[in-house]
Amino acid sequence: MRVAVIVVTYNSSRFIDGCFGSLAKMDQTGLEVAVVAVDNGSKDDSVERLKAYPWVTTVMTRKNLGFAGGNNLAIRHALEAGTDYVYLLNHDTEVTPDFLTEAVKAAEADEKIGAVQSLLLLHPDKELINSTGNAIHFLGFGYCLDYRKPYADWRHAGLKEIAYPSGAGVLFRAAALAEAGLLDEQLFLYHEDLDLGWRLRLMGWANVLGPHSIVHHNYEFSRS
């Protein structure tokens, strides 16, 4: 099973070691994993710090393409190379060792699952939830479910269908992306994950939460 893990970086220096240091410890049993960092024209030393992780393929865009554009650049290459899944991971996260194998396991449970969001916990408040999947308000806005509720409530949960997955930590099936398309680059940053999740659902694919795939997210939201 071929999987591409994609991390878009932008002035991410303070997060590089946490994110890629945790990825260095991930379980790759039964998987062929390629890790790609797409740097969106960082002005800090993000690219220099990435050199400490030679197993990461670093692509430099030289300008800020946004979350959507940066991810799409790597997704297109992965799909052309024949990958089975792509996993999008925020730069401000730290993964647990089995986050990827558990996400793939969840996707393989049903061939109509197009996306699996990991259970996102806060960092450093690792016993509190960031998102158990995202909901869509009737006016079209997306928001996190179960924000800051205790992780203990989810330790033994099973797969759950969700409206759309957070782009902070999500596995997409390549076949689903080939049908639904990629992230809408006009959205640049925020709600591009909502748009893609919506399109997947309209085409008959399921979005689910994989509660045993765990990612810690240094969540900061500064928009109103």
HELIX and SHEET records of a PDB file:
HELIX    1   1 SER A   13  LEU A   23  1                                  11    
HELIX    2   2 SER A   46  LEU A   50  1                                   5    
HELIX    3   3 GLY A   66  GLU A   80  1                                  15    
HELIX    4   4 PHE A   99  ALA A  107  1                                   9    
HELIX    5   5 TYR A  151  TRP A  154  5                                   4    
HELIX    6   6 ALA A  174  ALA A  180  1                                   7    
HELIX    7   7 GLU A  192  LEU A  202  1                                  11    
SHEET    1   A 7 VAL A  56  MET A  60  0                                        
SHEET    2   A 7 GLU A  32  ASP A  39  1                                        
SHEET    3   A 7 ARG A   2  THR A   9  1                                        
SHEET    4   A 7 TYR A  85  LEU A  89  1                                        
SHEET    5   A 7 GLY A 169  ARG A 173 -1                                        
SHEET    6   A 7 ILE A 113  LEU A 122 -1                                        
SHEET    7   A 7 ILE A 129  SER A 131 -1                                        
SHEET    1   B 8 VAL A  56  MET A  60  0                                        
SHEET    2   B 8 GLU A  32  ASP A  39  1                                        
SHEET    3   B 8 ARG A   2  THR A   9  1                                        
SHEET    4   B 8 TYR A  85  LEU A  89  1                                        
SHEET    5   B 8 GLY A 169  ARG A 173 -1                                        
SHEET    6   B 8 ILE A 113  LEU A 122 -1                                        
SHEET    7   B 8 ALA A 206  HIS A 217  1                                        
SHEET    8   B 8 THR A  93  VAL A  95 -1                                        
SHEET    1   C 8 VAL A  56  MET A  60  0                                        
SHEET    2   C 8 GLU A  32  ASP A  39  1                                        
SHEET    3   C 8 ARG A   2  THR A   9  1                                        
SHEET    4   C 8 TYR A  85  LEU A  89  1                                        
SHEET    5   C 8 GLY A 169  ARG A 173 -1                                        
SHEET    6   C 8 ILE A 113  LEU A 122 -1                                        
SHEET    7   C 8 ALA A 206  HIS A 217  1                                        
SHEET    8   C 8 LYS A 160  GLU A 161 -1                                        
SHEET    1   D 2 ASN A 134  ILE A 136  0                                        
SHEET    2   D 2 GLY A 142  CYS A 144 -1                                        
END                                                                             
